[in-house]
Amino acid sequence: MTTATITARVPHVIGDQLITENLRTQPIYNPATGQVIREVPLADRELLDRTVAVATKAQKKWRSIGLAKRSRVFFELASILRNESEELARIITEEHGKTVPDAQGEIARGLENVEFCAGLMHHLKGESAEQVASGVDVEQLKQPLGVVACITPFNFPAMVPLWMVSTAIAAGNAVILKPSERDPSAVVWIAEAFRRAGLPEGILNVVHGDKEIVNEILEHPTIRAVSFVGSTPIASHVYTTAAAHGKRVQALGGAKNHMVVMPDADLESAADAAVSAAYGSAGQRCMAVSVLVAVGETADPMIEKISERIRGLKVGDGAETGTDIGPLITAQARDRAARILGSAAEEGATIVVDGRETTADPEGFFIGASLVDNVRPGMQVYDEEIFGPVLAVVRVDTYDEAVELINANRYANGVALFTRDGRTAREFQFDIEVGMVGVNVPIPVPVGAFSFGGWKDSLFGDTHMYGPESFNFYTRRKVVTTRWPLANESQIEMGFPTN
C-alpha cells in the first residue's frame, strides 16, 4: 500500500489487505469547493468480525515481541512523520479544510505522543517488593488488554489517531481504528506509515463506517476497550453502551472553553491569543476559545482590538498560501453555525462582526470570523458548542463573577486566564473546575508527557488521553506473589493467610 491508494475509494485496511468491496458508501467532500472528491465504503458487522479475528491472531504474536523491538517501530514512525509531514498535511487539508500549516501543527502534536511511546520500556515497568512476608515477594505487571477500538473525530484526523493508536500499540494491543467518515484518508496514510516503520500486519486495522458500525464496535464481545473523541451526546452514548458491555471506556466530549481577561492583562497579547484560539481551524477544535470573559473595563478595548485583527484575516481554501481560516467540514456545520449566530441577535446579543458576510467561494462551506458582544448564559450562542469561528463576549465586573460563570458551565475541557498578577493566577488554578488550565496560554493542550482530558460533560470515564494515564488505560495489572520454601518446610494452615 502506498499513498497512491488514497484515490477514488478510500480502502479499509485489514491485516495486509486493502478492502473496497461492495458495501454502502458515503461521499467525501473537499469543503473548500463543495465538490465530492472520493467515497468511503461503510463497514458492516461481517467485516468487523473479520477484522477482529485478524487483530486477535496478530495481537498474540505482538505481545510476545521484545520491548526493545517494539520501541524501534516508534522511532522509525517518528522519522517518517517528520520527513513526510507535508504530504500528510495536504491530505488533511483536502478533506478537512484546515490550512496546511495548521495541519502540519496537528501532525507535530501527534508526533509528540509517538516519541513518548518510543520510551515504552519505561512506561510498561511494573512494581515489586521483596520480603512482604517471610520468604514472600510480590510483583505487579502491566499487560495488554488484547483488541481495542479507537473512534476518532473529523477535526483532528491525524493527531487524535496518533494519540490513541500509538499508546495502545506500544502497550501490546491490536487496534481497530474507526476514523471519521468525513475525512478518513489521513489514517490510511498513517496505517501505511506504521507498516513501513516495521509494525506487523494485523496490529493496526482501519475500518470505516458511520453510527451503525460504531454501535457494533461498542457491543462486540472481543473488543476489550474503546477510546472515543466527539460531541458530548455521542460520548455519553459511547460510554454507557460500551460500559454496559463490560468494556473499558474513555470518551471525550464537547467543550465551551472560556478565556478570562483581567484588567491588568497585556491586552495586545490577549487579543492576539483570542483571535488565534477562537478562529484557528475555523473554530473546529475542542480546545478552541469560544467565550471571552471580559472582567471590569476590558470588554470595549478587547472588542476593538479583536475586530481590527479580524479584518485582516483571509477566509478561503486552506491549500492556498496566505489563508487564515478555511471552511467548515460540511454544509450542515456551516448552516448550523450561521443559524446560531443569527439567534444571538434575536436573543439580545450584539453581532459586532458577522462572518456570514464572507466573500469566500459560495460553493464551499465557509463562514468567516464572527464576534458577538453582550452574551449571557441562556442564549444559544453561549450554551451550545458551535464548533465554528464564533467568539462570544460575556461582560463581568469581578474575578469572582468570572470564576462563578465558568464553574457553572456544564463543559469543563479547557480554560485560559490572561493576567500579569501571579497571585490572581495562583488563585485561578486553585478555584477553577476545569481539566486543563492555561495562564497566558490560550489553548492549554498538554505536551506529550502529560495527559489530555477535561471534567464534567467534557469527559466520560476517569482516564485522560495520551501520556501516562493512557498507558494505564491500555494495560491491566497482574499481581504475582511468590515463595520458594525449603524441602519439608510447608504445612497445612486452614486460617486466612496473614503476614
N, C-alpha and C positions, 0 to 999 in steps of 0.2 A: 504494500500500500504506500502511495506517495501523495503529495499534496494534489496531484492531478486527479485523484479520485474524488475530490470535492467538486463535482460537476453538476449535471442536471438533477441527479437524485442523490441525496446525502445517505451514505450507507450506514446500516448497523454494523458494529464491529463485535464479532462473537468468536473468541479464540483467534484463529488465524484467518477467519473468513470475513469478507465484506458482503453483506446481505442487503439486497434491494428488491427482494421478491415481491410478488403482487399482493401488497397489503393496502389498507386505507392510506391515503396520502393527504398532506396538507401543504399549501403553498408557503414559500419563504419569500419575503419581500425585501427589496432594498428600500428602507424607509425614507431615503433622501429623494427617491424618484417615484415611489409608489408602485414600482414595477415588480412583477414576480420574476425572480432570478433563478430559482430552483425549487424542488419539492422535497419533502421528507416523508418517508414511509413510517406509519404508526404501528407499533408492535401490538400483538395480541398475546393472550395467555400462553398459547402454544410456543411462541417464540421466546417468551420469558422463561418457560420451563426448560427449553433447550439451552438457554444462556446460563441458567442456574446450574444445570448439570455440568456444563463446560467449566464454569467457575469453581464448582465444588471439587472436581477432579484436579484442577490446576492448583488450588489452594493447598491441598495436602502435600504437594511437592514443594511449593513456595515456602511454606513454614519450616521446612527442613533444611532450606538453604542457609548457609552460614551468614551471620550478620554482616561480616566484612564484605561479602559478595553482594548482599542486598544494598549496602550503602553505596557501592560503586555505581549502581544504577542511577542513584540520585545525583551523584557528582557528574555523571555523563549527561543526564537530563538537564541539569543546570547549565552545562556548557551549550547544549542545543538551544535552550531558551534564550541565552544571552546572544548567541551568534545569529539567530534567525528570528528575532523578535519582530522585525519589521514585517516579515511575511505573515506571521500570525496576526499582527495588529491590523493589517489591511483586510484580512478575512473577517475579523471582528467588526471593523468599520463598515464593511459592505453589508453585513446582515443586521448589525445593531444600530449603526448610525453615528456613534460617538466619533470624535476626531481621532486621527491616527496617533497624535501624541498622547491623548487620553488613553487610548487602547494600549500603547506601549507602557504607560504608567501602571495600568492594570496588570500587565504581564510581569512587570518588575515586582509588584507586591505579591503576586503568586509565586514568583521565584524565591522570595524570602522564605516561604514555607518549604519549598523544595530543598533549599540549603539547610534549613533547620532539620529537616528529615534525614539529611545526609549524616547527621550525628545520631542515627537511630541506635547505635550500640550503647550510647549513654542513656537515651530516653527509655530503653527497654530493660535497664538494670532493675533487678528486684532488691529485696532487703533480706538480711539474715541476722540471726542472733544465736550465739553458741551458749551452751550450758544453761538453757532456760529452766531446766531441772537437772538433776544428777545424770550426766551422760546423755542428755537430750538436746538436740539442736533443732532450730526452726528456720526455714527459708520461705520467702514469698516470691513467686514467679509471676511475670506478666506474659500471658499467652494470647494469641489472636482469637477473635470470635469465630471466624470462618468466612462466610459470604456475607457482605454488607452492601447496602444500596446507598447511593448518593443522588439526590434530586436537586438540581441546580437551577438558578434563576436566569432570566434573559439579560439582566442588567450588567452582570459580570461573567460573560461566557467563557473566560479563561481563568480569572483569578479564583473564583469560588470553587470550580472543579479542582484547581491545583491545591487549594486549601484542604479540601476534603480528601480527595483521592490519594494525594501524596502520603498523608499520615496513615490512612487506612492500609495502604500497601506496605509502607515501611514497617507497620506493626505486624505484618504477616498475613493479612487478609486478602481475599479476592474481592473485586469490586464490580458491581453493576451500576454504571453511571447513566442516569436518565437526564439529559440536558433539556433546557427549554426548547420546545419545538419551533420557536420563533427565530433562533439563531444558533443552530446546532453544529455548524461546520467547524467551529473552533475546537470542540472536544474531539472530533475525528482527527484533527491535526495533532492534538495533544496525545491521543492514543498512539498515533504513529511515532511521535517523538519518544514516548516511553518504550515502544518496541525497538527503535533504533538505539536507545540507551541500554538495552540488554534485558528488559523485562520479559519474562517468559510469557508465551501466549496463554490466554485464558485468565490472566490475573486482572487485567483491565478490559472490561467489556462495555460497549456503548449501545444502549437500547433507546431508541427514540419513541416518543409517544405523547399522549395527552392524559387527561384525568383518568381515562379508562385503565391505562397501564399503571398509573400511579397507584390506584386502588388495588390492583393485582399485586404490586410490589409490597404494599402495606400488609397484605393478608398472606403472602407466600410463606409457607411453614419453614422453608430452608434459609431464608434471609434473616440474619440474626440482629441486624441493626439498621437504622435509617437515619441519614443526615439530610436536612432539608433547609432551604432558604427561599422565602417567598412572602406573600401577604399574610397578615395575621389570621384571617378566616381560614385560609388553607393550612397554615401552620398548625392551628388548633385542630383541624380535621386530621392532619397527618399524625399529630401527637396522640390524640385519643384513639384513633384507629390502630396505629402500629402498636401502641402500648397494650391495647386490648388483645392483640395477637402475640403478646409476650416478647416484643422486641425492645431493645434499647432505642431511644429516640432523642435526637437533638434537632429542634425545629425552630429556626429563627424567623420571626415575623416582621411586621411593619414598623414604622418609625414616624415620629414627628419631632425632629431634632430642633432644639431651641439654641439660640446664641444670645447671651446676655451681654449688653454693652453698658458698662458703668460710666458715670460722668468723668472719671479720671482717666479713661482709656485713651489710647492714641487713636483718634477717630479716622485718620487716613489709613492706618494699618487695618483697623476694624472694617472699614468699608471695602478695602481690597479683599479681605478674608471673606466677608459676607457675599460678595459677588462671585468669588471663586467657588465657594462652598454651596451656594444656592443654585447656580446656573451651570456649573460644570456637568458634563454628560446630560445636559438638558434636564437636570434635577432628578435623573433616574438613578439615584444612589440611595441605599438605605441609611447612609450616614450624611446625606445632604442636609444642609441647614434650610429649614422651611419656615421657621419663625424667628424673627429678630425681636428680642425683648429689650426695648429701649428704656433705660432707667433715668428718671429725672428729666433733664432738658436735652438729652441726647437724640431724641427722635427726629426733630427737624433737621439738624445738621447731618445726621446719618442718612436720612431720606434724600437730601440734596446731593450728598456725595455719591450715594449708590445710583441715583438717577443719572448723574453725569457719566458714571462708568458704564451704565447700561447702553447709553447712546453710542459708545464706541465699540460695542460687541457686534460681531458679524454672525448672522444666522445663515446656515447653508449646509451643503454637503460636507460631511466630516472628512471625506477623502481629499478635499481641496485645501491647499495651503492657505493659512490665514483664517480659517473658520474657527469660531469660538464655541458656538452652540449648534449641534446637529439636530436631527429630527427626533421625535418620539418613536417608540418601537412600532406602533400601529396607528392606523387612522382612529380607531376606537379610543386609544390612550390620549391622542391629541384632542379629540372631541370632548372627552371627559374633563380634561384639564381646562378647556375653554368654557365648558358648562359651569364648573365650579368657580372659575374666575368671574363669570357673569353673575353668579348667585351672590358674590361678595357685595356688589353694588346694591343689589336688591335687599340685602340684609343690613345695610347701613355702613358698610366699609367704603373706603375711598380708593379707587383704582388710580394710582399715580402713573404707572407705566403699564400699558395694555399690550401684552405680547400677541394678542390675536390680530394685531395690525401689521404683522411681519410681512415683508415683501419677498420672502423666500419662495421657492418653487411651489406653486399651489398644488401640484401633483404629489409633492412629498408630505410627510406627516409632521409639519413644522408648527411650532408656536414659539414666539420669542420670549425673552426675559420679561417677567411681569413683577410689579411691585404694588402691594396693597397696604394701605395705611388704615389706622383706626379699627383694627381687627380685635374681636373679643371671642372668648370661649362661647360655644353655642352656635357660632357661624360655621357653615360648611367648610369654608376656606381654612378655618382653624382646626376643626375637629377631625377632618378626613386626611388621610395620607394621599396627596395629589399625585406624587411621582411625576412631576413636571416642573418646569422652570418658573415657579411661582413662590415669591417670598412675601410672607405676611408680617406686618409690623404691629406689635402689641405694645402699648404705652403703659408703663407702671411708674409709680412715684418712688418706690424704695427697693432696696435689695431684698428685704423680707417678702415683698409682694412678688418679686421675680421668682424666688425660691418656691413660694406657695403655688404660683401658677404652674411651674414645671412639675412639681411633685404631685399635683392633682391630675396631670395628664395620664391617660391610660398607657401611652407608649413611653418607653424609657430606654431607648437604644443609645443615643449619644447626646451630649450637651457641651456647649462651649461658653467660657466666660472671658471677656476682654476687660482687663483692668491693669493698672500699674501698681496696685497695692497688694503686697504679699499677704497681709492678714485677711483681706477680703477673699483672696484666692484660697487660702487655707480653710476658711470657714465654708466656702462654697463646696469644696470637695468633701467636706465633712457632712454638710447639710443636705446635699442634693441626692435624690433617689433615682439615679440613672447609672447604667452599667459602664459607660465609657465617658470620661470627662476630659475636656481639653481646656487648658488655661493659656489663653492667647494662641490657641491652636484650633482652627475651625472644624477640622474633620479628624477627630482623635482615634483613628484606626491604629491599634497597637502594632508594633513591629513584630516580626515573626516569632520571637522568643517569648511573647506573651500571648494570651488568648483573647478572642473576639466574641463579644456577646452582650446583649442588653438585659434589662429587667422587665418585669410586668408583662404586658401583652407583646413585647418585642422578643420574648424567648419562652418557648415551651420545652420543658426538660430542665435539668440543672447543670448541664455541661456546655461550656462555651466552645467556640470553634477554633481550630488550628492551635499550634503551640502546645504547651504541656498538658492542658486539660483534654485536648483532642487525643493524645496518646492514651490517656486514661479511658476515654470513651471507647476507643477501638481495641482495647485489651481487657481481659478479665483476670482476676487474681486466683492463683492456686497456692495454698499454703501446705508445705511439706514438713512434717515432723519426723525426725529420725533418731533412732537409738541403736547402738551396736553392743548388746550385752555380752559378757563373757560366758563361756560354757557353764551350765548348771547355775546361772545367776537368776533365771526367771522363776516366777512363782505365780500361782493363781491369786488374783486380787479382785473381789466382786464389787468393791466400792468404786464410786466415780473417781477417775484419776485426778490427782492434785499435784501441785509442785512440791 
